[in-house]
Amino acid sequence: MTSSIMAVSVQIKVNSNLYLRDPQETKLGKKIIQQGIQLIDEIGIENFTFRKLADKMSSTEASIYRYFENKHALLVYLVSWYWEWVRFRIDFNAMNVDDPRRRLKITIKTIIDTIRLATPAEYIDRDLLHNIVVKEGMKAYHINQVDKENEMGYFTPYKALGQKIANIILAINPDFPYPKTLASNLLEMANNQMYFAEHLPKLTDLKMKGGDMSELDEMLNFFVFKLID
């Protein structure tokens, strides 16, 4: 299956509690997602407002509020969409792979390589969306109302992805005591180390020159398999 085929045949599903109307079903909704990603990447979620987005779209705030209750719901929607896309890619790339060690290596490479792949929605810019996940992703759940939103299933895609990785870890070493912790740290480490390499280089040993992700791949494999073994 090629990326172009997937772009046609795959639709990423996001928890319906995150939106008032599914933005993937209408031209306006897709425009909200497309230009919302552009604006959040440009000015950050703190400075982002629906009024600014409406101005960018030459539309009205009311039209955006028909899809999302607030900007936090939009942010969680975008981050959830990304993690669902990563989970789909892992399932696809590791299809028919029985060896759990190989599955984990494929999973790590997929977490990194998904950044480079065209998304199954032409209106979603993969690079800008990944920037948002790296820079703003933790703000989706590092919030006062996290418990309430967790009960509503806001973070199900992220938890499902973490559980998928944890299951692979346990398949390698059933006695490993911290599979979920290692899985979540793997996901956070991948994004944090990319961010540090670009913005705070004294906090990482990675160089990642010219967008080369091979060093990050090696580092994640080093940490994960050292701990598991």
N, C-alpha and C positions, 0 to 999 in steps of 0.2 A: 504493500500500500504506500503510495507516495504522499508527500505533504499536500499536494494539490488535491488529491482524492480525499484526504482527511478533512481538508478545509470545507469540502462540500458535504461530506457524510457525517461529520461529528459535530454535535452541539453540546456544549458544556452546560450542565444543569446546576443551578445555584438555588439554595434554600429560598423558598417563596416568602418567608418571613422578612427577608431583606428588602423586598420591593413591594410597592403598591400595584404596579403593573410591570409585567416582564419586559424589560427594555430590549430583549433580543427579538421580540415579536413585531416591532414597528420601526419605521425609518427614523422617527424622532428619538425613540429609545436608543437606537444604535448610535445616533449622533450625540446623545447625552454621554454615552459611554466613551465614544471616541474622543470628543473634545474635553470631557471630564478628565480623562487620562492625561491629555496634553497639558491642561491647566494645572492639575495637581503636581505633575512632574515639574512644571515651570516655576510655580510659586510655593509649593508645599501645602499640606493639608491645613495647617494653622491659618494661613492667609486665604485659603480657598473658600469661596461662598457661592451659593446658587445664583446670587445676583451677578457676580463676575462671570460665572459660566453662561448665564442667560445672555449677557452682553456679548460674550465671545461667539455665541451661537446665533446672535441676532434673533433671540426668542424672548420668552418671558419666564420669570421665576415660577409662576403658577404652572407652566407646562412641565417644568422639572419636578415640582412637588407632586405632580400626578404619578410620578414613577418612584420617587424616593422620599421618605419622610424627612431625612436630614442628610448632611454630608457624611456623617459617621456611617450611616447605612450604605451609602455609596462606596466609601472606602472599604468596608468589610466585604461588600459585593465584589469589588475588583480583586481584593486579595484572595477571596474564596475562589473566584473564577480561575485565578492563576494556579492555586494549589490543586484544583480539580484537573486542570490541564496537565500538571506534572504527574498526577496519579494515573491519568489515562496513558501518558507516554511510558510510564514504568510498566504498566500492564502490557502495552503493545510491544515494547522492546524486550521484555523478559518472557514473552509468550513461548511456551513449550521448552523453557529452560528449567531443568529439574535440580541441577546442582545449586544449593543455596549460596555457596560462596561466590559463584559466578553471578547469581541473581543479585547479590548485594553489590558487586562491582558494577553491574549494569545499572543498578538503581542509583549509585553515586554518580556515574557518568551521565545518567539521564537528568538528574537534578541540575547538573552543570550545563549539559547540552541543550536542555529545553529553552534556555535563554536565546539560543541561536536559531531556533526553529520558527517558521511561520506558524502563527496561531490558526486554529480552525475557524476564525472569524476575521474577515478581511478588515474590519473597522477597528480592530484592536492592535495597536502597535506593540509588538513583543518587547522591544528595547525599553520603551517608556514604562510599560506595565511592570517589567522587572525592576526598573529603577524605583518605582513606587513600592514594590514589595520589599526591596532592600532598605529604603530610607524611611518608609512610613508603615511598614507591615506590622511591627509590634504595637503601634498605636491603635491597631484594630482591636486588640484584646487587653492591652495595659490601660484599663479604664476602670472607673468606679463601679459601673454597672455590669462588669464582666460576668458575674454569677447569673444574673437575670438573662443576659443575652446568651449565655451558654445553655441555659435551660430551653431557650427558644431555637437552639440548633445553629446559631450563627457561626460557630467554629467547627462544625462537623467535618468539612473537607480537610482542614488542617489536622484534626484528630485522626481522621480515617487514614490520611497519608502517613502519619506517625505510627499508627498501629500496623499498617502494611509493612513498614520498615522493621518495626519491632518483631513481627512474626518471622521475617527473614533472618534476623539476628538469632532468634531462638531456634530456628531450623539448623543453624550452624553450631550453636552451643546452647543446648536446652538448659544448662545450669547457669548461664549468664544471669546475674541478679538484677541488672538494670536495663532491660531492653528498651523500654519506653523513654527512659532518660537519655540513653545513647541516641535513639532515633531523633528525638526533638533537638538534641544538641548538634547532631549532624546537619539538620536543616538550618538551624540558626547559625552554625559555624560557616556553612557555605556562603550565606548572605553576608554575615558580618565580616568575614575575611576579605570578600570582594570589596566591601565598603571601606575597610581599613586600608587595603592596598591602594585604593584610589584617593582617599581623603586623609587618612591618618596612618601613614606608612610606618611610623615608629611603633605601632601596635601589632605589626604582623611581620613575618619573615617572607611573605609572598611578594613577588615583583609583578607578575602578570603583565609583562610588556606586550604592547600591541594586541591586547585582548586575548592573549594565549592563556587558556584555562588548564593546560596540562599540569602545571605545578599545583594548582588547587586540587585537581583530581588526585595527584600523588599524595598530597598532604592529608586529605580526607580518608583515603584508603589506609594510610599509615596509622592514623589515630584509631580508626574504627577496628581494624583487624588486630592491632596490638592489644586493644582492650578485650576483644572477643576471645582471642587466643590465650 
